[in-house]
């Protein structure tokens, strides 16, 4: 059996992350982050492993737009 691709779900809502994880866990190995800063940390450690990112735009700490700007610059 082939290894599952990894999906990073970035959302400040625990409930949203849980629902998305449950829906997508058969196809993907799920990695979660609750804000853009945590997502950048995950990507710093595992960027080559992540196949897809589901990103909430409106979040405290660091919103999705700021995350995308920083990630694109890297």
C-alpha positions as CSV (number, residue, x, y, z in Angstrom):
1,X,0.0,0.0,0.0
2,X,1.3,3.4,-0.9
3,X,1.9,6.0,1.8
4,X,-0.8,8.6,2.1
5,X,0.0,12.2,1.0
6,X,0.1,14.7,3.8
7,X,-2.5,17.5,4.2
8,X,-1.9,20.5,6.4
9,X,-5.1,22.0,7.8
10,X,-4.7,25.5,9.2
11,X,-7.7,26.8,11.1
12,X,-8.2,28.5,14.5
13,X,-11.5,26.6,15.0
14,X,-10.9,23.2,16.6
15,X,-14.3,22.0,15.4
16,X,-13.4,22.9,11.8
17,X,-10.1,21.1,12.0
18,X,-11.8,18.0,13.5
19,X,-14.6,17.9,10.8
20,X,-12.1,18.4,8.0
21,X,-9.7,15.8,9.4
22,X,-12.5,13.2,9.8
23,X,-13.7,13.9,6.2
24,X,-10.2,13.7,4.6
25,X,-8.4,11.2,6.8
26,X,-9.0,8.2,4.5
27,X,-7.2,9.9,1.6
28,X,-4.6,12.0,3.5
29,X,-2.4,11.9,6.6
30,X,-3.6,15.0,8.5
31,X,-1.4,17.6,10.1
32,X,-3.0,20.4,12.0
33,X,-2.1,24.0,12.9
34,X,-4.3,26.5,14.7
35,X,-2.7,29.6,13.2
36,X,-0.3,30.9,10.5
37,X,2.7,30.9,12.9
38,X,2.2,27.2,13.7
39,X,1.7,26.4,10.0
40,X,5.0,28.1,9.2
41,X,6.7,26.0,11.9
42,X,5.3,22.8,10.4
43,X,6.4,23.8,6.9
44,X,9.8,24.7,8.2
45,X,10.2,21.1,9.5
46,X,8.2,19.2,6.9
47,X,7.8,21.3,3.7
48,X,8.9,18.5,1.4
49,X,6.3,16.2,2.9
50,X,3.2,18.4,2.6
51,X,1.1,17.8,-0.6
52,X,-1.8,20.2,0.2
53,X,-2.7,23.1,2.6
54,X,-6.2,24.0,3.5
55,X,-6.0,27.5,5.0
56,X,-8.4,29.6,6.9
57,X,-8.0,33.2,5.9
58,X,-9.5,34.9,9.1
59,X,-7.5,33.8,12.1
60,X,-6.0,35.5,15.2
61,X,-2.2,35.6,15.8
62,X,-1.4,35.4,12.0
63,X,-4.1,35.4,9.3
64,X,-4.0,33.4,6.1
65,X,-3.0,36.4,3.9
66,X,0.1,37.1,6.1
67,X,0.9,33.4,6.1
68,X,0.7,33.2,2.3
69,X,2.9,36.3,1.9
70,X,5.6,34.9,4.2
71,X,5.4,31.4,2.7
72,X,5.6,32.8,-0.9
73,X,8.7,34.9,0.1
74,X,10.5,31.7,1.3
